[in-house]
Amino acid sequence: MERIEHEGVEGLRVGRFGSQINTTCILYRLGSVVVDTGPPNQWRAVRRFLGERAVERVVVTHHHEDHGGNLARIGAAIGGERAPEVFSPAGGIEALATGFRLRPYQKIIWGRPDRVEARPLPESIPLDGGGALRPIPAPGHSADMTCFLEPDRGWLFGGDLYISSKTRYLRQDESVADTIASLRRILELGFGTLFCSHRGPIERGQDALRRKLGFLEELRGRVGELRERGLSESEMTRRLLGREGWMRWITLGHFSKRNLVRSCLA
């Protein structure tokens, strides 16, 4: 666990395997509003953190188990007389309510979340002392991926939009084209600090997102050039990204370098 405090925003990084940032997740607290909830197998730490003060509203950037994994438990366990309102992007509401497929590695690393009836995100989420979070759709990592902008303070809660400036691996269900479009759209907004759910607070957030956008655009261009030369997916992957690492094998291909090349081709 790691406690985070930046510009008045509190955070808690939790995860069973802390050696890799993508196996941990940070939930952020802005007074009585919480952004993301951490994975279900880290509930004890999450409960202690959120039990420090009243929680009125909880929003998630997307439905994945490391972000929405404790949404049901938060409402049931720390609601008290008045349970906090729980919100999700519209595209993730059904998955949270009915459950979704988890592969063995996901169950081991993050655990299985309880089902929950979440409400669709409103146009803005008011914050204590003024200001509000404005949901901004940013699909790519998932169809329901959503960022939250606080324009008065120049904050962007980016979920999994960033993580790293140089993407090396991709899930099978991610889209490079959608991510590039989302990055371009988000970069039109005014913000300074990026609160990434895995990397943590990044003060020059727009610069970080520009670097990621540039990397993905260049990679997609190089993949296109190699396709014109007749190289196979596996040959392109080795030439541009190197050999597959351990993540490809423990996820049985769900998370791999080749997925990144394949999505560039798509």
Salt bridges, closest charged atoms under 4 A:
GLU2 OE1 - ARG13 NE 2.84
GLU7 OE2 - HIS6 NE2 3.37
GLU10 OE1 - ARG29 NE 3.06
GLU10 OE2 - ARG53 NH2 3.53
ASP36 OD2 - HIS67 ND1 2.91
GLU52 OE2 - ARG3 NH1 2.89
GLU52 OE1 - ARG29 NH2 2.75
GLU56 OE1 - ARG57 NH1 3.58
ASP66 OD2 - HIS67 NE2 3.49
ASP66 OD2 - HIS198 NE2 3.67
GLU85 OE2 - ARG119 NH1 2.55
ASP114 OD2 - ARG73 NE 3.61
ASP144 OD2 - HIS63 ND1 3.13
GLU150 OE2 - ARG153 NH1 3.49
ASP160 OD2 - HIS62 NE2 3.40
ASP160 OD1 - HIS67 NE2 3.05
ASP160 OD2 - HIS141 NE2 2.90
ASP160 OD1 - HIS198 NE2 2.85
ASP173 OD2 - ARG171 NH2 2.89
GLU174 OE1 - HIS141 ND1 3.15
GLU203 OE2 - HIS6 NE2 3.95
ASP207 OD2 - ARG204 NH2 2.84
ASP207 OD1 - ARG210 NH1 3.29
GLU217 OE2 - ARG184 NH2 2.65
GLU233 OE1 - ARG258 NE 3.18
GLU233 OE1 - ARG262 NH2 2.87
